[in-house]
C-alpha cells in the first residue's frame, strides 16, 4: 500500500475519504482499508463529476453509484469540478478535512494528477492497490465474491465483435481469462481499455440486481457500453 508520506503511529484511526467510481478497483480499496479500523476510519466516499457535463457517464452511471452508496451505507457525495481542474480538485480535497485521500489507482496513468491535487493540503494520498500485480488484485476480487459487470469497452483497444462478447457480462474468472488473452489490453483495464461497476461485495448490505439493459455504441463510436435499463436493490438475507 502506498502512502505519500510516512505513516506515523497514532492513538486514534486516521480519517480517510475515498475517491469512489463504483468500479472494482475503488471498491476493493474500500474493502482493504475497512479491514484495519484501528488505523483508518473511512468518513466519506466522493465521486468527482463535471459541473456541466455534455454527455452522461457511460462507464459509471451516477444513478448506479447512488445505489451502491446506499447499499454500502457509507456517506457519499458527488463533487462537481470545473477548469482549472487541478485547482478544483484541490479545493474539494481541502474541504474534506481528512488525513488521507484514498484512490484505487494501480499505476500513474494521469501524470500523478491526484497526487498533485493533494499538494499544499494537509491531506496525504493513500493508494492501497499501488503497483500490486494484476493477478493478485483480481484473485482477491474473486475470492471476496464481488459481482462485477463490465460496463464499457474502448473500441480503439478491442474490436467491436469481441467487445460485444464482453460488455454487460459479469467479470468472472472465465471472462477474465478472455480479457488477458487480448493484445494491448491491461488485465485490470488500467489504461481505460474497459470499465466496471460492482453490483455486490462483502461490504454491501444489499445487492444491486440488473434485470435488463442493452449494449450501445457511444455517439462518437469510440466506446461500446452497457445501458442500465431496469434494476433494483435486493436484500441479501
KOLLUMNU-470511 format. One record per residue: residue in three letters; x, y, z of N, C-alpha, C, O in turn. Coordinates in steps of 0.1 Angstrom, whole numbers, plus 2048, in hexadecimal, padded with zeros to 3 digits. Example, Ala and Ser with C-alpha at 12.3 -4.5 7.8 and 13.67 -1.06 7.14 Angstrom:
BEGIN
(Ala (884 7C7 84E) (87B 7D3 84E) (884 7DF 84E) (88E 7DF 855))
(Ser (880 7EA 847) (889 7F5 847) (881 800 84F) (886 80B 850))
end
This chain:
BEGIN
(Unk (808 7F4 800) (800 800 800) (809 80C 800) (812 80E 808))
(Unk (806 816 7F7) (80E 822 7F6) (808 82D 7FD) (7FC 830 7FB))
(Unk (810 834 806) (80C 840 80C) (816 84B 808) (822 847 807))
(Unk (812 857 806) (81B 861 800) (825 865 80A) (830 86A 806))
(Unk (823 864 817) (82D 867 821) (82D 85B 82B) (825 852 82A))
(Unk (835 85C 835) (836 851 83F) (829 851 848) (823 85B 84B))
(Unk (825 845 84B) (819 843 853) (81D 842 862) (821 837 866))
(Unk (81C 84C 869) (820 84C 877) (816 845 880) (80A 844 87D))
(Unk (81B 83F 88B) (813 839 895) (80A 843 89B) (80E 84E 89E))
(Unk (7FE 83F 89E) (7F5 849 8A5) (7EB 841 8AE) (7EA 835 8AD))
(Unk (7E4 848 8B6) (7DC 842 8C0) (7CD 840 8BB) (7C6 839 8C1))
(Unk (7CA 847 8B0) (7BD 846 8AA) (7BE 845 89B) (7C8 849 895))
(Unk (7B4 83E 895) (7B5 83C 887) (7B5 849 87F) (7AF 853 883))
(Unk (7BC 848 874) (7BD 854 86A) (7B0 854 862) (7AB 84A 85E))
(Unk (7AC 860 860) (7A0 862 857) (7A3 861 849) (7AD 866 844))
(Unk (79A 85A 841) (79D 857 833) (790 85B 82B) (785 857 82F))
(Unk (792 862 820) (788 863 816) (78C 85B 809) (798 85C 805))
(Unk (783 854 804) (787 84B 7F8) (780 851 7EB) (774 853 7EB))
(Unk (789 852 7E1) (784 855 7D4) (77D 849 7CE) (783 83F 7CC))
(Unk (76F 84A 7CC) (767 83E 7C9) (761 840 7BB) (759 849 7B9))
(Unk (764 836 7B3) (75E 836 7A5) (753 82B 7A4) (74B 82B 79B))
(Unk (753 822 7AE) (74A 817 7AD) (750 80B 7A6) (74A 800 7A6))
(Unk (75C 80D 7A1) (763 802 79A) (76A 7F8 7A4) (76A 7FA 7B0))
(Unk (770 7EE 79E) (776 7E3 7A6) (781 7E8 7AE) (783 7E4 7BA))
(Unk (78A 7F1 7A9) (796 7F5 7B0) (793 7FE 7BC) (799 7FD 7C6))
(Unk (78A 808 7BA) (787 811 7C5) (77F 809 7D0) (781 80B 7DC))
(Unk (777 7FF 7CC) (76F 7F7 7D5) (778 7EE 7DD) (777 7EC 7E9))
(Unk (782 7E8 7D6) (78C 7E0 7DD) (794 7E8 7E7) (797 7E3 7F2))
(Unk (798 7F4 7E3) (7A0 7FD 7EC) (797 800 7F9) (79D 800 804))
(Unk (78B 802 7F7) (782 804 803) (782 7F8 80C) (783 7F9 818))
(Unk (781 7EC 806) (782 7E0 80F) (78F 7DE 816) (78F 7DB 822))
(Unk (79A 7E1 80F) (7A7 7E0 815) (7A9 7E9 821) (7AD 7E5 82C))
(Unk (7A5 7F6 81F) (7A6 800 82A) (79D 7FD 835) (7A0 800 841))
(Unk (791 7F7 832) (788 7F4 83D) (78C 7E8 846) (786 7E7 851))
(Unk (796 7E1 842) (79B 7D6 84A) (7A3 7DA 856) (7A4 7D3 860))
(Unk (7A7 7E6 856) (7B0 7EB 861) (7AA 7F8 867) (7AF 803 866))
(Unk (79F 7F6 86E) (798 802 874) (7A0 809 87F) (79E 814 882))
(Unk (7AA 802 884) (7B3 808 88E) (7BC 812 888) (7C1 81B 88E))
(Unk (7BF 810 87A) (7C7 819 873) (7C0 824 86B) (7C4 830 86B))
(Unk (7B5 820 865) (7AE 829 85C) (79F 829 85F) (798 81F 861))
(Unk (799 835 85E) (78B 837 860) (786 83E 853) (789 849 850))
(Unk (77E 836 84B) (779 83C 83E) (76D 845 841) (763 840 846))
(Unk (76F 851 83F) (764 85B 842) (75A 85E 837) (74F 860 839))
(Unk (760 85D 82A) (757 861 81F) (75C 85A 812) (768 858 810))
(Unk (753 857 809) (756 854 7FC) (753 85F 7F3) (748 865 7F4))
(Unk (75C 863 7EA) (759 86E 7E1) (75B 86A 7D2) (764 862 7CF))
(Unk (752 870 7CA) (753 86E 7BB) (754 87B 7B4) (74B 884 7B6))
(Unk (75F 87D 7AD) (761 88A 7A6) (759 88A 799) (75A 880 791))
(Unk (752 894 796) (74A 895 78A) (74C 8A3 783) (74F 8AC 78A))
(Unk (74A 8A4 776) (74B 8B1 770) (73F 8BA 774) (734 8B5 777))
(Unk (742 8C7 776) (737 8D0 77A) (72C 8D0 76F) (720 8D0 773))
(Unk (730 8D1 763) (726 8D1 758) (729 8C6 74E) (72E 8C9 743))
(Unk (726 8BA 751) (729 8AF 748) (722 8B0 73B) (716 8B2 73B))
(Unk (729 8AE 730) (722 8AE 723) (71D 8A0 71F) (714 89F 717))
(Unk (723 896 725) (71E 889 723) (71D 881 731) (725 885 73A))
(Unk (714 878 733) (713 871 73F) (71F 867 741) (726 864 737))
(Unk (722 864 74E) (72D 85A 750) (728 84C 74A) (71E 846 74F))
(Unk (72F 848 740) (72C 83B 73A) (731 82F 742) (72A 825 744))
(Unk (73D 831 747) (743 825 74F) (73E 824 75D) (73D 819 762))
(Unk (73B 82F 763) (738 82F 771) (72B 838 774) (72D 844 778))
(Unk (71F 833 770) (713 83B 771) (711 840 780) (712 838 789))
(Unk (70E 84D 781) (70C 853 78E) (700 84C 796) (701 84B 7A2))
(Unk (6F6 848 78E) (6EB 841 795) (6EF 834 79C) (6EA 831 7A7))
(Unk (6F8 82D 796) (6FD 820 79B) (707 823 7A7) (706 81C 7B1))
(Unk (70F 82E 7A6) (718 832 7B1) (710 835 7BD) (713 832 7C8))
(Unk (704 83C 7BB) (6FC 840 7C6) (6F6 833 7CD) (6F6 833 7D9))
(Unk (6F2 829 7C5) (6ED 81D 7CB) (6F8 816 7D2) (6F6 810 7DD))
(Unk (704 816 7CD) (710 80F 7D3) (712 815 7E1) (714 80E 7EB))
(Unk (712 822 7E2) (715 829 7EF) (70A 825 7F9) (70D 824 805))
(Unk (6FE 824 7F4) (6F3 820 7FD) (6F5 812 802) (6F3 80F 80E))
(Unk (6F9 809 7F9) (6FC 7FB 7FD) (707 7FA 806) (708 7F1 80F))
(Unk (711 803 805) (71D 802 80D) (71B 809 81B) (722 806 824))
(Unk (711 812 81B) (70E 81A 828) (71A 823 82C) (71C 825 838))
(Unk (722 828 822) (72C 832 825) (727 83F 820) (720 840 816))
(Unk (72A 84A 827) (726 857 822) (72D 859 814) (738 855 812))
(Unk (725 85F 80B) (72A 861 7FD) (726 86F 7F8) (71C 874 7FB))
(Unk (72F 874 7F0) (72C 881 7EA) (732 882 7DC) (73D 87D 7D9))
(Unk (72B 889 7D3) (730 88C 7C5) (736 89A 7C6) (730 8A3 7CB))
(Unk (742 89B 7C2) (74A 8A8 7C2) (74B 8AD 7B4) (752 8A7 7AC))
(Unk (744 8B8 7B0) (745 8BD 7A3) (753 8C4 7A1) (757 8CB 7AA))
(Unk (759 8C2 796) (766 8C8 793) (765 8D0 786) (75D 8CE 77D))
(Unk (76E 8DA 785) (76E 8E3 779) (77D 8E7 777) (785 8E6 780))
(Unk (780 8ED 76B) (78D 8F2 768) (790 8FE 771) (787 907 773))
(Unk (79C 900 775) (7A8 8F7 774) (7A6 8EB 77E) (7A4 8ED 78A))
(Unk (7A7 8DF 778) (7A3 8D3 780) (7AC 8D0 78C) (7A7 8CB 796))
(Unk (7B9 8D3 78A) (7C2 8D0 796) (7BE 8D8 7A2) (7BD 8D3 7AD))
(Unk (7BB 8E5 7A0) (7B7 8ED 7AB) (7A9 8E9 7B0) (7A7 8EA 7BC))
(Unk (7A0 8E5 7A7) (793 8E1 7AB) (793 8D5 7B4) (78D 8D4 7BF))
(Unk (79B 8CB 7B0) (79D 8BF 7B8) (7A4 8C2 7C5) (7A0 8BD 7D0))
(Unk (7AE 8CB 7C5) (7B5 8CE 7D1) (7AB 8D5 7DB) (7AC 8D2 7E7))
(Unk (7A3 8DE 7D7) (799 8E4 7E0) (790 8DA 7E6) (78C 8DB 7F2))
(Unk (78B 8D1 7DE) (783 8C6 7E4) (78A 8BE 7EE) (784 8BB 7F9))
(Unk (796 8BA 7EB) (79E 8B2 7F5) (7A0 8BA 802) (79F 8B4 80D))
(Unk (7A3 8C7 801) (7A5 8CF 80D) (798 8CF 815) (799 8CE 821))
(Unk (78D 8D0 80E) (780 8D1 815) (77C 8C5 81D) (774 8C5 826))
(Unk (782 8B9 819) (77F 8AD 820) (785 8AC 82E) (77F 8A6 837))
(Unk (790 8B3 830) (796 8B4 83E) (799 8A6 843) (795 8A2 84E))
(Unk (7A0 89D 83B) (7A3 890 840) (7B2 88E 83F) (7BA 896 839))
(Unk (7B7 883 846) (7C5 880 846) (7CA 87B 838) (7D4 87E 833))
(Unk (7C1 872 832) (7C5 86B 826) (7BA 86C 81C) (7AE 86C 81F))
(Unk (7BF 86D 80F) (7B6 86C 804) (7BA 860 7FC) (7C5 85F 7F7))
(Unk (7B1 856 7FC) (7B4 849 7F6) (7AF 847 7E8) (7A4 84C 7E5))
(Unk (7B6 840 7E0) (7B2 83D 7D2) (7B4 82E 7CF) (7BB 827 7D6))
(Unk (7AE 829 7C4) (7B0 81C 7C0) (7BA 81B 7B5) (7BB 811 7AE))
(Unk (7C3 825 7B3) (7CD 825 7A9) (7D7 819 7AB) (7DB 816 7B6))
(Unk (7DB 813 7A0) (7E5 809 7A0) (7F2 80E 79A) (7FD 80B 79F))
(Unk (7F1 817 790) (7FC 81D 789) (7FA 82C 788) (7EF 831 78A))
(Unk (804 833 785) (803 841 782) (800 843 773) (809 845 76B))
(Unk (7F3 844 770) (7F0 845 762) (7EB 854 75F) (7E7 857 754))
(Unk (7EA 85C 769) (7E5 86A 767) (7EF 874 76C) (7EC 87F 771))
(Unk (7FC 871 76B) (807 87B 76E) (805 87F 77D) (807 88B 780))
(Unk (802 875 786) (801 878 794) (7F7 883 797) (7FA 88B 7A0))
(Unk (7EC 883 790) (7E3 88E 791) (7DE 890 7A0) (7DE 89B 7A5))
(Unk (7D9 885 7A6) (7D4 886 7B3) (7DE 889 7BD) (7DC 88F 7C7))
(Unk (7EA 884 7BB) (7F5 887 7C4) (7F8 896 7C4) (7FB 89C 7CE))
(Unk (7F8 89B 7B8) (7FB 8AA 7B6) (7EF 8B2 7BC) (7F1 8BD 7C2))
(Unk (7E3 8AC 7BB) (7D7 8B3 7C1) (7D8 8B4 7D0) (7D3 8BD 7D6))
(Unk (7DE 8A9 7D6) (7DF 8A9 7E4) (7EA 8B1 7EA) (7EB 8B4 7F6))
(Unk (7F3 8B6 7E1) (7FE 8BE 7E6) (7F8 8CB 7EB) (7EE 8D0 7E7))
(Unk (7FF 8D1 7F5) (7FB 8DE 7FB) (7EE 8DC 803) (7E8 8E6 807))
(Unk (7EB 8D0 807) (7E0 8CD 810) (7E6 8C5 81B) (7F1 8C0 81B))
(Unk (7DE 8C3 826) (7E2 8BB 831) (7DF 8AC 82F) (7E2 8A4 838))
(Unk (7DA 8A9 823) (7D5 89C 820) (7E0 894 818) (7E5 89A 80F))
(Unk (7E3 888 81C) (7ED 880 815) (7E5 876 80C) (7DA 872 80F))
(Unk (7EC 871 802) (7E6 868 7F9) (7E9 859 7FD) (7F4 856 802))
(Unk (7DF 851 7FC) (7DF 843 801) (7DA 83A 7F5) (7CF 83C 7F0))
(Unk (7E3 831 7F1) (7DF 829 7E5) (7E1 81A 7E8) (7EC 815 7E7))
(Unk (7D7 813 7ED) (7D9 805 7F2) (7DD 7FB 7E7) (7E3 7F1 7EA))
(Unk (7DA 7FE 7DA) (7DD 7F5 7CF) (7EA 7F8 7C8) (7ED 7F2 7BE))
(Unk (7F1 803 7CC) (7FC 808 7C5) (806 7FE 7C1) (80D 7F8 7CA))
(Unk (808 7FB 7B4) (813 7F2 7AF) (811 7E4 7B3) (81A 7DC 7B1))
(Unk (805 7E0 7B8) (802 7D2 7BA) (801 7CA 7AD) (7FB 7D0 7A4))
(Unk (805 7BE 7AD) (804 7B6 7A1) (7F5 7B4 79D) (7EC 7B3 7A6))
(Unk (7F2 7B5 790) (7E4 7B4 78C) (7DD 7A7 790) (7D2 7A7 795))
(Unk (7E5 79C 78F) (7DF 78F 793) (7DC 78F 7A1) (7D1 789 7A5))
(Unk (7E4 795 7AA) (7E1 795 7B8) (7D4 79D 7BB) (7CC 79A 7C3))
(Unk (7D3 7A9 7B4) (7C7 7B1 7B6) (7BA 7A9 7B2) (7B0 7A9 7B9))
(Unk (7BA 7A3 7A6) (7AF 79D 7A1) (7AB 790 7A9) (7A0 78D 7AC))
(Unk (7B6 789 7AE) (7B3 77E 7B7) (7AC 782 7C3) (7A4 77A 7C8))
(Unk (7B0 78D 7C9) (7AA 792 7D5) (79B 795 7D3) (792 792 7DB))
(Unk (798 79B 7C7) (78B 79F 7C3) (782 792 7C2) (777 792 7C7))
(Unk (788 788 7BC) (780 77B 7BA) (77E 774 7C7) (773 76F 7CA))
(Unk (789 774 7D0) (787 76D 7DD) (77D 774 7E6) (776 76E 7EE))
(Unk (77D 781 7E5) (773 789 7ED) (765 787 7E8) (75B 78B 7EF))
(Unk (763 782 7DC) (756 780 7D7) (74F 78C 7D1) (743 78D 7D1))
(Unk (757 795 7CC) (751 7A1 7C6) (748 79D 7BA) (74C 793 7B2))
(Unk (73D 7A4 7B7) (736 7A3 7AB) (739 7AF 7A3) (735 7BA 7A7))
(Unk (740 7AD 798) (745 7B9 790) (740 7B8 782) (741 7AD 77C))
(Unk (73B 7C2 77D) (736 7C2 76F) (73F 7CC 766) (742 7D7 76B))
(Unk (742 7C7 75A) (74A 7D0 751) (740 7D9 74B) (736 7D5 744))
(Unk (743 7E6 74D) (739 7F1 748) (73E 7F8 73B) (736 7FE 735))
(Unk (74B 7F7 738) (74F 7FE 72C) (75C 7F8 727) (765 7F4 72F))
(Unk (75E 7F8 71A) (76A 7F4 713) (76E 7FF 709) (766 804 702))
(Unk (77B 802 709) (780 80C 6FF) (783 805 6F2) (78B 7FB 6F2))
(Unk (77C 809 6E8) (77D 802 6DB) (78A 804 6D4) (78D 7FD 6CB))
(Unk (792 80E 6D8) (79F 80F 6D2) (7A9 804 6D8) (7B3 802 6D3))
(Unk (7A4 7FE 6E3) (7AD 7F4 6E9) (7A8 7E6 6E6) (7AF 7DC 6E5))
(Unk (79A 7E4 6E4) (794 7D7 6E2) (78B 7D8 6D6) (783 7E2 6D5))
(Unk (78B 7CF 6CD) (782 7D0 6C1) (774 7CE 6C6) (771 7C8 6D0))
(Unk (76B 7D3 6BE) (75D 7D4 6C2) (757 7C6 6C4) (74F 7C4 6CE))
(Unk (75A 7BC 6BC) (754 7AF 6BD) (758 7A9 6CB) (750 7A3 6D2))
(Unk (765 7AA 6CE) (769 7A5 6DB) (763 7AD 6E7) (760 7A8 6F1))
(Unk (762 7BA 6E5) (75D 7C3 6EF) (74E 7BF 6F2) (74A 7C0 6FE))
(Unk (747 7BB 6E8) (739 7B7 6EA) (738 7AB 6F3) (72E 7A8 6FA))
(Unk (742 7A2 6F3) (743 796 6FB) (746 79A 70A) (744 791 713))
(Unk (74A 7A6 70D) (74F 7A9 71A) (746 7B3 721) (743 7B2 72D))
(Unk (741 7BD 71A) (739 7C8 720) (72C 7C2 726) (724 7BB 71F))
(Unk (728 7C6 732) (71C 7C1 738) (71D 7B4 73F) (714 7AF 745))
(Unk (729 7AE 73E) (72B 7A1 744) (732 7A2 752) (739 7AB 755))
(Unk (72F 798 75A) (736 797 768) (744 793 766) (747 78A 75F))
(Unk (74D 79B 76C) (75B 798 76B) (75F 78D 775) (762 78F 781))
(Unk (75E 780 770) (762 775 778) (770 770 773) (776 776 76B))
(Unk (774 765 779) (782 760 775) (783 75D 766) (78D 760 760))
(Unk (778 757 761) (779 753 753) (77A 760 74A) (782 760 740))
(Unk (772 76A 74D) (772 776 745) (77F 77D 747) (785 784 73D))
(Unk (785 77D 753) (792 783 755) (79D 77D 74D) (7A6 784 748))
(Unk (79C 76F 74B) (7A6 769 742) (7A5 76E 734) (7AF 76F 72D))
(Unk (799 770 730) (797 776 722) (79D 783 721) (7A3 787 717))
(Unk (79B 78C 72B) (7A1 799 72B) (7B0 798 72B) (7B6 7A0 723))
(Unk (7B6 78F 732) (7C4 78E 733) (7CA 78A 726) (7D6 78D 722))
(Unk (7C2 783 71E) (7C7 77D 711) (7C7 788 706) (7CD 786 6FB))
(Unk (7C1 793 708) (7C0 79E 6FE) (7CD 7A6 6FD) (7D3 7A9 708))
(Unk (7D1 7A9 6F1) (7DD 7B1 6F0) (7DB 7C0 6F4) (7CF 7C5 6F2))
(Unk (7E5 7C6 6F9) (7E4 7D4 6FD) (7D9 7D8 707) (7D4 7E3 707))
(Unk (7D6 7CE 70F) (7CC 7D0 71A) (7D2 7CD 727) (7D6 7C2 72A))
(Unk (7D2 7D7 730) (7D6 7D5 73E) (7CC 7CC 745) (7C0 7CF 744))
(Unk (7D1 7C3 74D) (7C8 7B9 753) (7BD 7BF 75C) (7B3 7BA 75E))
(Unk (7C1 7CB 762) (7B8 7D2 76B) (7B1 7DE 764) (7AA 7E6 76B))
(Unk (7B4 7E0 757) (7AF 7EC 750) (7B4 7F9 755) (7AD 803 754))
(Unk (7C1 7F9 759) (7C7 805 760) (7C9 810 756) (7CA 81C 75A))
(Unk (7C9 80D 749) (7CB 818 73F) (7BD 81B 738) (7BD 820 72C))
(Unk (7B2 818 73E) (7A5 81B 739) (7A0 811 72E) (796 814 727))
(Unk (7A6 805 72D) (7A2 7FB 724) (793 7F7 727) (78B 7F5 71E))
(Unk (790 7F5 734) (783 7F2 738) (780 7F7 745) (789 7FB 74D))
(Unk (773 7F9 748) (76E 7FE 755) (764 7F5 75B) (75E 7ED 754))
(Unk (762 7F6 768) (759 7ED 76F) (751 7F4 77A) (754 7FF 77D))
(Unk (746 7ED 77E) (73F 7F2 78A) (73C 7E5 792) (73A 7DA 78D))
(Unk (73D 7E7 7A0) (73B 7DC 7A9) (72C 7DC 7AD) (727 7E6 7B2))
(Unk (726 7D1 7AC) (718 7CF 7B0) (716 7C9 7BE) (70C 7CA 7C4))
(Unk (721 7C2 7C2) (720 7BC 7D0) (72E 7B9 7D4) (737 7B6 7CC))
(Unk (730 7BA 7E1) (73D 7B7 7E8) (73B 7B5 7F7) (730 7B8 7FB))
(Unk (745 7B0 7FE) (742 7AE 80C) (73D 7BA 814) (735 7B8 81D))
(Unk (742 7C6 811) (73D 7D1 819) (72F 7D6 815) (72A 7DF 81B))
(Unk (72A 7D1 80A) (71D 7D5 805) (712 7CF 80F) (712 7C2 811))
(Unk (70A 7D7 815) (700 7D1 81E) (6F4 7CC 815) (6EC 7C4 81A))
(Unk (6F3 7D2 809) (6E9 7CD 800) (6F0 7CC 7F2) (6FB 7D2 7F1))
(Unk (6EB 7C5 7E9) (6F1 7C3 7DC) (6E8 7CA 7D1) (6DC 7CD 7D3))
(Unk (6EF 7CD 7C6) (6E8 7D3 7BB) (6E6 7C8 7B1) (6EF 7C1 7AD))
(Unk (6D9 7C7 7AC) (6D6 7BC 7A2) (6D1 7C4 796) (6C8 7CC 796))
(Unk (6D8 7C0 78B) (6D5 7C6 77E) (6CC 7BC 776) (6D0 7B1 773))
(Unk (6C0 7C0 772) (6B7 7B7 76B) (6B6 7BA 75C) (6B2 7B1 755))
(Unk (6BB 7C6 758) (6BB 7C8 74A) (6C5 7D3 747) (6C7 7DC 74F))
(Unk (6CA 7D3 73B) (6D3 7DD 736) (6D7 7DA 727) (6D3 7D0 722))
(Unk (6DD 7E4 721) (6E1 7E2 713) (6EF 7E6 711) (6F4 7EF 718))
(Unk (6F5 7E1 706) (703 7E4 702) (702 7EF 6F7) (6FB 7EC 6ED))
(Unk (708 7FA 6F9) (706 806 6F1) (714 80C 6ED) (71D 80B 6F5))
(Unk (715 811 6E1) (721 818 6DD) (720 827 6E0) (715 82D 6DE))
(Unk (72B 82D 6E6) (72A 83B 6E9) (729 843 6DC) (72C 83F 6D1))
(Unk (725 850 6DE) (722 858 6D2) (72F 85A 6C9) (72E 85B 6BD))
(Unk (73A 85B 6D0) (747 85C 6C8) (74C 84F 6C3) (757 84F 6BC))
(Unk (745 844 6C6) (748 837 6C1) (756 832 6C6) (75C 829 6C0))
(Unk (75A 838 6D2) (767 833 6D7) (765 829 6E2) (76F 822 6E6))
(Unk (759 827 6E7) (757 81E 6F3) (74A 816 6F0) (741 81B 6EA))
(Unk (74B 80A 6F6) (73F 802 6F7) (73C 801 706) (744 7FD 70E))
(Unk (72F 804 709) (72C 805 717) (71F 7FE 71B) (717 7FC 712))
(Unk (71D 7FB 727) (711 7F4 72C) (708 7FF 731) (70B 806 73A))
(Unk (6FC 800 72C) (6F2 809 730) (6E9 802 73A) (6E1 7F9 737))
(Unk (6EA 806 747) (6E1 800 751) (6D3 805 74F) (6D0 811 74F))
(Unk (6C9 7FC 74E) (6BB 7FF 74B) (6B2 7FC 756) (6A9 804 75A))
(Unk (6B3 7F0 75C) (6AB 7ED 767) (6B3 7E6 772) (6BA 7DC 76F))
(Unk (6B2 7EA 77E) (6BB 7E5 789) (6B4 7E8 796) (6AB 7F1 797))
(Unk (6B8 7E1 7A0) (6B2 7E3 7AE) (6BC 7E0 7B8) (6C6 7D9 7B6))
(Unk (6B9 7E4 7C4) (6C1 7E0 7D0) (6BA 7D5 7D7) (6AE 7D5 7D9))
(Unk (6C2 7CB 7DB) (6BC 7BE 7E1) (6C3 7BB 7EE) (6CF 7BC 7EF))
(Unk (6BB 7B6 7F7) (6C1 7B2 804) (6CA 7A6 802) (6C7 79D 7F9))
(Unk (6D4 7A4 80A) (6DD 799 80A) (6DA 78E 814) (6E1 784 815))
(Unk (6CF 791 81C) (6CC 787 826) (6C5 77B 820) (6C1 772 828))
end
